[in-house]
């Protein structure tokens, strides 16, 4: 269940880095 939240956080970090 927490795997989804973890992936969401990684996705957010990726977007911030790409920004």
mmCIF file as Biopython writes it, N, C-alpha, C and O atoms, coordinates in Angstrom:
data_model
#
loop_
_atom_site.group_PDB
_atom_site.id
_atom_site.type_symbol
_atom_site.label_atom_id
_atom_site.label_alt_id
_atom_site.label_comp_id
_atom_site.label_asym_id
_atom_site.label_entity_id
_atom_site.label_seq_id
_atom_site.pdbx_PDB_ins_code
_atom_site.Cartn_x
_atom_site.Cartn_y
_atom_site.Cartn_z
_atom_site.occupancy
_atom_site.B_iso_or_equiv
_atom_site.auth_seq_id
_atom_site.auth_asym_id
_atom_site.pdbx_PDB_model_num
ATOM 1  N N  . UNK A ? 1  ? 0.853  -1.204 0.000   1.0 0.0 1  A 1 
ATOM 2  C CA . UNK A ? 1  ? 0.000  0.000  0.000   1.0 0.0 1  A 1 
ATOM 3  C C  . UNK A ? 1  ? 0.884  1.248  0.000   1.0 0.0 1  A 1 
ATOM 4  O O  . UNK A ? 1  ? 0.645  2.194  -0.750  1.0 0.0 1  A 1 
ATOM 5  N N  . UNK A ? 2  ? 1.900  1.232  0.848   1.0 0.0 2  A 1 
ATOM 6  C CA . UNK A ? 2  ? 2.763  2.412  0.922   1.0 0.0 2  A 1 
ATOM 7  C C  . UNK A ? 2  ? 3.596  2.577  -0.343  1.0 0.0 2  A 1 
ATOM 8  O O  . UNK A ? 2  ? 4.142  3.649  -0.604  1.0 0.0 2  A 1 
ATOM 9  N N  . UNK A ? 3  ? 3.686  1.502  -1.126  1.0 0.0 3  A 1 
ATOM 10 C CA . UNK A ? 3  ? 4.484  1.579  -2.359  1.0 0.0 3  A 1 
ATOM 11 C C  . UNK A ? 3  ? 3.960  2.679  -3.281  1.0 0.0 3  A 1 
ATOM 12 O O  . UNK A ? 3  ? 4.734  3.364  -3.950  1.0 0.0 3  A 1 
ATOM 13 N N  . UNK A ? 4  ? 2.638  2.838  -3.305  1.0 0.0 4  A 1 
ATOM 14 C CA . UNK A ? 4  ? 2.049  3.875  -4.169  1.0 0.0 4  A 1 
ATOM 15 C C  . UNK A ? 4  ? 2.489  5.265  -3.689  1.0 0.0 4  A 1 
ATOM 16 O O  . UNK A ? 4  ? 2.855  6.125  -4.491  1.0 0.0 4  A 1 
ATOM 17 N N  . UNK A ? 5  ? 2.445  5.463  -2.380  1.0 0.0 5  A 1 
ATOM 18 C CA . UNK A ? 5  ? 2.849  6.772  -1.859  1.0 0.0 5  A 1 
ATOM 19 C C  . UNK A ? 5  ? 4.318  7.025  -2.157  1.0 0.0 5  A 1 
ATOM 20 O O  . UNK A ? 5  ? 4.721  8.147  -2.467  1.0 0.0 5  A 1 
ATOM 21 N N  . UNK A ? 6  ? 5.104  5.974  -2.059  1.0 0.0 6  A 1 
ATOM 22 C CA . UNK A ? 6  ? 6.547  6.126  -2.313  1.0 0.0 6  A 1 
ATOM 23 C C  . UNK A ? 6  ? 6.774  6.515  -3.759  1.0 0.0 6  A 1 
ATOM 24 O O  . UNK A ? 6  ? 7.569  7.407  -4.055  1.0 0.0 6  A 1 
ATOM 25 N N  . UNK A ? 7  ? 6.071  5.841  -4.663  1.0 0.0 7  A 1 
ATOM 26 C CA . UNK A ? 7  ? 6.231  6.163  -6.085  1.0 0.0 7  A 1 
ATOM 27 C C  . UNK A ? 7  ? 5.776  7.595  -6.352  1.0 0.0 7  A 1 
ATOM 28 O O  . UNK A ? 7  ? 6.383  8.305  -7.155  1.0 0.0 7  A 1 
ATOM 29 N N  . UNK A ? 8  ? 4.723  8.011  -5.688  1.0 0.0 8  A 1 
ATOM 30 C CA . UNK A ? 8  ? 4.228  9.377  -5.882  1.0 0.0 8  A 1 
ATOM 31 C C  . UNK A ? 8  ? 5.285  10.376 -5.433  1.0 0.0 8  A 1 
ATOM 32 O O  . UNK A ? 8  ? 5.487  11.404 -6.079  1.0 0.0 8  A 1 
ATOM 33 N N  . UNK A ? 9  ? 5.956  10.076 -4.333  1.0 0.0 9  A 1 
ATOM 34 C CA . UNK A ? 9  ? 6.981  11.011 -3.844  1.0 0.0 9  A 1 
ATOM 35 C C  . UNK A ? 9  ? 8.151  11.056 -4.810  1.0 0.0 9  A 1 
ATOM 36 O O  . UNK A ? 9  ? 8.697  12.123 -5.092  1.0 0.0 9  A 1 
ATOM 37 N N  . UNK A ? 10 ? 8.532  9.894  -5.314  1.0 0.0 10 A 1 
ATOM 38 C CA . UNK A ? 10 ? 9.641  9.864  -6.274  1.0 0.0 10 A 1 
ATOM 39 C C  . UNK A ? 10 ? 9.266  10.650 -7.526  1.0 0.0 10 A 1 
ATOM 40 O O  . UNK A ? 10 ? 10.095 11.361 -8.094  1.0 0.0 10 A 1 
ATOM 41 N N  . UNK A ? 11 ? 8.021  10.518 -7.947  1.0 0.0 11 A 1 
ATOM 42 C CA . UNK A ? 11 ? 7.564  11.238 -9.133  1.0 0.0 11 A 1 
ATOM 43 C C  . UNK A ? 11 ? 7.624  12.740 -8.888  1.0 0.0 11 A 1 
ATOM 44 O O  . UNK A ? 11 ? 8.021  13.508 -9.765  1.0 0.0 11 A 1 
ATOM 45 N N  . UNK A ? 12 ? 7.229  13.147 -7.696  1.0 0.0 12 A 1 
ATOM 46 C CA . UNK A ? 12 ? 7.259  14.581 -7.357  1.0 0.0 12 A 1 
ATOM 47 C C  . UNK A ? 12 ? 8.693  15.093 -7.382  1.0 0.0 12 A 1 
ATOM 48 O O  . UNK A ? 12 ? 8.971  16.166 -7.917  1.0 0.0 12 A 1 
ATOM 49 N N  . UNK A ? 13 ? 9.598  14.317 -6.801  1.0 0.0 13 A 1 
ATOM 50 C CA . UNK A ? 13 ? 11.003 14.752 -6.778  1.0 0.0 13 A 1 
ATOM 51 C C  . UNK A ? 13 ? 11.535 14.858 -8.202  1.0 0.0 13 A 1 
ATOM 52 O O  . UNK A ? 13 ? 12.270 15.790 -8.530  1.0 0.0 13 A 1 
ATOM 53 N N  . UNK A ? 14 ? 11.161 13.902 -9.041  1.0 0.0 14 A 1 
ATOM 54 C CA . UNK A ? 14 ? 11.624 13.939 -10.441 1.0 0.0 14 A 1 
ATOM 55 C C  . UNK A ? 14 ? 11.111 15.198 -11.124 1.0 0.0 14 A 1 
ATOM 56 O O  . UNK A ? 14 ? 11.853 15.843 -11.864 1.0 0.0 14 A 1 
ATOM 57 N N  . UNK A ? 15 ? 9.873  15.551 -10.891 1.0 0.0 15 A 1 
ATOM 58 C CA . UNK A ? 15 ? 9.314  16.750 -11.524 1.0 0.0 15 A 1 
ATOM 59 C C  . UNK A ? 15 ? 10.039 17.992 -11.040 1.0 0.0 15 A 1 
ATOM 60 O O  . UNK A ? 15 ? 10.300 18.909 -11.819 1.0 0.0 15 A 1 
ATOM 61 N N  . UNK A ? 16 ? 10.364 18.021 -9.752  1.0 0.0 16 A 1 
ATOM 62 C CA . UNK A ? 16 ? 11.054 19.188 -9.201  1.0 0.0 16 A 1 
ATOM 63 C C  . UNK A ? 16 ? 12.448 19.301 -9.835  1.0 0.0 16 A 1 
ATOM 64 O O  . UNK A ? 16 ? 12.905 20.394 -10.170 1.0 0.0 16 A 1 
ATOM 65 N N  . UNK A ? 17 ? 13.106 18.158 -9.991  1.0 0.0 17 A 1 
ATOM 66 C CA . UNK A ? 17 ? 14.452 18.183 -10.580 1.0 0.0 17 A 1 
ATOM 67 C C  . UNK A ? 17 ? 14.365 18.598 -12.051 1.0 0.0 17 A 1 
ATOM 68 O O  . UNK A ? 17 ? 15.204 19.357 -12.536 1.0 0.0 17 A 1 
ATOM 69 N N  . UNK A ? 18 ? 13.358 18.102 -12.749 1.0 0.0 18 A 1 
ATOM 70 C CA . UNK A ? 18 ? 13.219 18.440 -14.175 1.0 0.0 18 A 1 
ATOM 71 C C  . UNK A ? 18 ? 12.795 19.888 -14.351 1.0 0.0 18 A 1 
ATOM 72 O O  . UNK A ? 18 ? 13.106 20.505 -15.370 1.0 0.0 18 A 1 
ATOM 73 N N  . UNK A ? 19 ? 12.100 20.428 -13.385 1.0 0.0 19 A 1 
ATOM 74 C CA . UNK A ? 19 ? 11.619 21.813 -13.501 1.0 0.0 19 A 1 
ATOM 75 C C  . UNK A ? 19 ? 12.777 22.762 -13.745 1.0 0.0 19 A 1 
ATOM 76 O O  . UNK A ? 19 ? 12.570 23.969 -13.870 1.0 0.0 19 A 1 
#
